[in-house]
Every structure is written in structure tokens, then in C-alpha cells.
Amino acid sequence: MNSGLNSEAPKQDSQNNQNNNDAFGQNQFVCSAALVAKSVVRYNPRGLPIIEFEIEHKSEQLEANATRVVVCAIKAIAMGVVCEQVQQVELGEFRVWSGFLAQRSVKSNSLRFHVSSLSNI
């Protein structure tokens, strides 16, 4: 079944791709949301702390000149210093979360938000 989307990767020109973001474009995600769940911190084989958590976003957005109510839960992960910052956030507290989206694993097409910074609203 053809969804009408082109899944081919863009052709790379080595002279024009001097940094990693040029190859496939930007991947930045910023969202204001409340922390609604968090796991116990675990450590990867290199000893880096990792925390998995879920945030919930609620807002009104303008789409095609109409107001749309947006409510969504987002699965997220943070590592290192950001993991320690997430540990300090209480459930229900709002923050501005910044990072990028990536596949959950090589075998999964579902996305997970990799948080690289957070700030108070």
C-alpha cells in the first residue's frame, strides 16, 4: 500500500554536508508539559544515568484557521546531567522540555522524545 510519502533518504553531497544536521534536516522538538510519570534511574554500561518518563501537553493550536484542542502524552528519556534534573522535578510540575525525536529502538517505528534540556516556565 502506498501512503503517498516518499521514504527514500535524500542524496548526500559531501561538499554540502559539513555537519550531521545537513544530511536529513533538523530534528528539534520543544514542548511545554507536565511531568506525569517517571521511572527509577538506571545506568547504561558506561555508567551514564538514564531515566524514562512521560509528560503530558495540553494546549489550543491554530490549524487551517480553526482552533484545535491538543492533549497528548509523550514518552521521553533523559541521560546524564539532564537525567539528574528530571529526578528533581515533582510529578505534576510544568517545564519546557527540549530535545529531539528518535525511534524507540532499531526494531520499532514508535517515537520517543530524547530530552537534552529543560527549563522552568
MARLO-869114 format. One record per residue: residue number from 1; residue in one letter; x, y, z of N, C-alpha, C in turn. Coordinates in pm, whole numbers, plus 50000, padded with zeros to 5 digits. Atoms other than C-alpha are relative to their C-alpha. Example, Ala and Ser with C-alpha at 12.3 -4.5 7.8 and 13.67 -1.06 7.14 Angstrom:
ATOM resi resn    nx    ny    nz   cax   cay   caz    cx    cy    cz
ATOM    1    A 50089 49881 50000 51230 49550 50780 50090 50120 50000
ATOM    2    S 49918 49881 49994 51367 49894 50714 49923 50109 50073
This chain:
ATOM resi resn    nx    ny    nz   cax   cay   caz    cx    cy    cz
ATOM    1    M 50084 49883 50000 50000 50000 50000 50089 50124 50000
ATOM    2    N 49921 49879 50012 50143 50338 49902 49930 50113 50074
ATOM    3    S 50059 49893 49920 50081 50615 50155 50017 50136 49935
ATOM    4    G 49977 49873 50066 50195 50883 49913 50121 50072 50057
ATOM    5    L 49882 49939 49942 50500 50959 50128 50124 49937 49939
ATOM    6    N 49875 50048 50055 50849 50928 49988 50091 49961 50116
ATOM    7    S 49916 50046 49889 51058 50715 50225 50147 49991 49963
ATOM    8    E 49860 50004 50039 51380 50745 50028 50077 50112 50068
ATOM    9    A 49915 49898 49938 51663 50927 50203 50052 50093 49892
ATOM   10    P 49946 49908 50100 51787 51241 50029 50142 49962 49964
ATOM   11    K 49863 50029 50044 52104 51201 49825 50095 50098 50068
ATOM   12    Q 49905 49917 49928 52408 51331 50009 50108 50051 49905
ATOM   13    D 49891 49937 50073 52657 51570 49853 50106 50034 50103
ATOM   14    S 49899 49987 49896 52979 51552 50054 50049 50143 50017
ATOM   15    Q 49955 49862 49987 53072 51914 49978 49898 50086 50074
ATOM   16    N 50103 49919 49938 52739 52049 50103 49958 49951 50137
ATOM   17    N 50040 50057 49871 52705 51826 50411 50116 50004 50097
ATOM   18    Q 49887 49987 49910 52960 51961 50653 49966 49966 50143
ATOM   19    N 50035 50046 49866 52762 51877 50966 49886 49899 49989
ATOM   20    N 50097 50109 50003 52527 51593 51058 49859 50046 49974
ATOM   21    N 50137 49952 50020 52211 51809 51051 49968 50026 49854
ATOM   22    D 50025 49972 50141 52255 51885 50679 49950 49878 49924
ATOM   23    A 50031 50121 50076 52212 51522 50568 49850 49975 49990
ATOM   24    F 50142 50031 50000 51846 51480 50666 49913 50113 50054
ATOM   25    G 50078 49889 49948 51739 51817 50805 50003 50008 50151
ATOM   26    Q 50004 49974 49857 51664 51944 51151 49911 49901 50074
ATOM   27    N 50082 50084 49913 51526 51734 51436 50003 50064 50137
ATOM   28    Q 50009 49930 49873 51433 51966 51720 49855 49997 50045
ATOM   29    F 50135 50006 49946 51132 51930 51946 50000 50074 50133
ATOM   30    V 50014 49924 49876 51026 52175 52218 49854 49996 50039
ATOM   31    C 50137 50017 49955 50716 52127 52429 49987 50043 50146
ATOM   32    S 50030 49971 49860 50569 52277 52745 49904 49892 50046
ATOM   33    A 50080 50114 49954 50424 51994 52951 50026 49972 50146
ATOM   34    A 49986 50042 49861 50373 51848 53295 50060 49860 50005
ATOM   35    L 49947 50134 49975 50569 51550 53424 49890 49917 50065
ATOM   36    V 50109 50081 49945 50314 51272 53483 50045 49863 50049
ATOM   37    A 49948 50129 49953 50530 50962 53541 50151 49997 49979
ATOM   38    K 49856 50018 50020 50895 50870 53587 50044 49868 50062
ATOM   39    S 49948 50129 49955 51093 50551 53632 50112 50021 50102
ATOM   40    V 49881 50000 49916 51370 50463 53870 50120 50019 49906
ATOM   41    V 49879 49979 50081 51710 50573 53741 50074 49869 49983
ATOM   42    R 49915 50116 50028 51914 50301 53574 50129 50053 49938
ATOM   43    Y 49870 49958 50053 52268 50308 53440 50035 49914 49879
ATOM   44    N 49957 50076 50118 52399 50211 53097 50137 49938 50028
ATOM   45    P 49871 50066 49975 52716 50000 53060 50117 50096 50026
ATOM   46    R 49894 49900 49976 52929 50318 53060 49980 50073 50132
ATOM   47    G 50025 49936 49872 52777 50423 53394 49919 50128 49991
ATOM   48    L 50079 49879 50019 52563 50703 53250 49858 49979 50054
ATOM   49    P 50136 50017 49948 52236 50756 53443 49895 50028 49893
ATOM   50    I 50108 49989 50097 51916 50715 53240 49867 49995 50075
ATOM   51    I 50134 50004 49944 51557 50795 53333 49899 50007 49886
ATOM   52    E 50109 49997 50095 51245 50720 53133 49881 50064 50071
ATOM   53    F 50110 49929 49939 50939 50934 53192 49894 50035 49896
ATOM   54    E 50108 49961 50089 50614 51062 53046 49957 50141 50036
ATOM   55    I 50050 49864 49980 50499 51420 53000 49867 50013 49930
ATOM   56    E 50131 49977 50060 50152 51549 52919 49988 50146 49961
ATOM   57    H 50014 49866 50057 50090 51850 52697 49853 50029 49975
ATOM   58    K 50136 49956 50030 49763 52046 52675 50009 50144 49949
ATOM   59    S 49999 49865 50054 49708 52350 52455 49891 50014 49895
ATOM   60    E 50084 49973 50116 49499 52514 52184 50092 50048 49890
ATOM   61    Q 49916 49965 50114 49662 52538 51842 49912 50044 49884
ATOM   62    L 50072 49957 50119 49555 52712 51524 50040 49911 49883
ATOM   63    E 49976 50087 50115 49522 52472 51231 49894 50028 49895
ATOM   64    A 50091 49969 50111 49368 52570 50895 49894 50101 50045
ATOM   65    N 50086 49891 49951 49221 52885 51057 49893 49954 50098
ATOM   66    A 50093 50048 49899 49042 52678 51321 50079 49963 50126
ATOM   67    T 49935 50034 49874 49125 52628 51687 49985 49850 50025
ATOM   68    R 50000 50143 49971 49221 52273 51777 50053 49980 50142
ATOM   69    V 49953 50035 49865 49249 52143 52134 50095 49882 49987
ATOM   70    V 49898 50105 50006 49564 51936 52170 50027 49948 50140
ATOM   71    V 49966 50068 49875 49611 51687 52453 50077 49875 49960
ATOM   72    C 49924 50119 50036 49886 51429 52427 50098 49963 50110
ATOM   73    A 49898 50054 49909 50109 51209 52641 50120 49961 49915
ATOM   74    I 49878 50023 50077 50469 51180 52527 50098 49920 50084
ATOM   75    K 49897 50081 49934 50716 50906 52624 50134 50067 49976
ATOM   76    A 49873 49929 50011 51058 51053 52694 50109 49928 50077
ATOM   77    I 49883 50055 49934 51408 50966 52807 50103 50111 50015
ATOM   78    A 49892 49904 49978 51696 51168 52952 50120 49927 50057
ATOM   79    M 49877 50063 49955 52058 51082 53022 50094 50103 50062
ATOM   80    G 49896 49915 49945 52347 51223 53220 49946 50109 50092
ATOM   81    V 50038 49886 49917 52305 51568 53377 49850 50027 49991
ATOM   82    V 50143 49976 50018 51954 51604 53231 49919 49897 50079
ATOM   83    C 50065 50103 49919 51855 51275 53399 49990 50048 50145
ATOM   84    E 49998 49950 49862 51955 51428 53732 49902 50115 50018
ATOM   85    Q 50096 49889 49994 51747 51740 53654 49857 49948 50002
ATOM   86    V 50135 50058 50004 51440 51529 53569 49966 49937 50134
ATOM   87    Q 50023 50060 49868 51480 51343 53900 49948 50102 50101
ATOM   88    Q 50039 49895 49905 51431 51675 54082 49861 50057 49974
ATOM   89    V 50132 49948 50035 51102 51756 53904 49893 49913 50066
ATOM   90    E 50110 50072 49935 50792 51661 54103 49891 49970 49898
ATOM   91    L 50112 50034 50088 50500 51488 53932 49900 50115 50003
ATOM   92    G 50096 49891 50012 50253 51748 53805 50064 50134 49969
ATOM   93    E 49933 49873 50028 50515 52022 53763 50020 50020 49851
ATOM   94    F 49984 49965 50141 50535 52201 53429 50141 50048 49973
ATOM   95    R 49870 49956 50049 50856 52258 53238 49991 50019 49849
ATOM   96    V 49981 49997 50145 50968 52346 52887 50108 49897 49972
ATOM   97    W 49912 50113 50030 51129 52029 52751 50053 50017 49859
ATOM   98    S 49938 49985 50132 51374 52047 52457 50086 49879 49968
ATOM   99    G 49917 50113 50042 51544 51775 52257 49969 49959 49858
ATOM  100    F 50024 50053 50133 51488 51551 51957 49918 49872 50007
ATOM  101    L 50079 50123 50010 51269 51262 51842 50083 49893 49932
ATOM  102    A 49928 50113 50059 51412 50919 51764 49917 49874 50017
ATOM  103    Q 50066 50129 49985 51291 50564 51711 50033 49942 50137
ATOM  104    R 49980 50062 49869 51247 50375 52037 50113 49897 49994
ATOM  105    S 49893 50097 50020 51474 50100 51901 50011 49972 49850
ATOM  106    V 49980 50035 50141 51604 49962 51572 49880 49923 49946
ATOM  107    K 50112 50085 50043 51309 49720 51560 49864 50067 50013
ATOM  108    S 50127 49933 49974 51041 49977 51648 49987 50127 49918
ATOM  109    N 50026 49874 50070 50882 50256 51447 49941 50106 50092
ATOM  110    S 50057 49901 49908 50737 50426 51756 50110 50098 50042
ATOM  111    L 49905 49894 49966 50899 50754 51856 50010 50020 50150
ATOM  112    R 49979 49962 49861 51046 50863 52187 50074 50134 49997
ATOM  113    F 49943 49867 49987 51140 51216 52290 50127 49990 50086
ATOM  114    H 49873 49999 49929 51509 51240 52390 50024 50143 50049
ATOM  115    V 49992 49867 49943 51526 51537 52625 50147 50036 50026
ATOM  116    S 49863 49955 49980 51852 51733 52617 50008 50124 50089
ATOM  117    S 50003 49889 49904 51742 52031 52830 49857 50022 50047
ATOM  118    L 50131 49962 49949 51455 52152 53045 50015 50129 50077
ATOM  119    S 49998 49872 49930 51364 52486 53194 49865 50028 50061
ATOM  120    N 50125 49959 49936 51103 52644 53417 49918 50083 49902
ATOM  121    I 50088 49919 50085 50802 52801 53251 49993 50140 50059
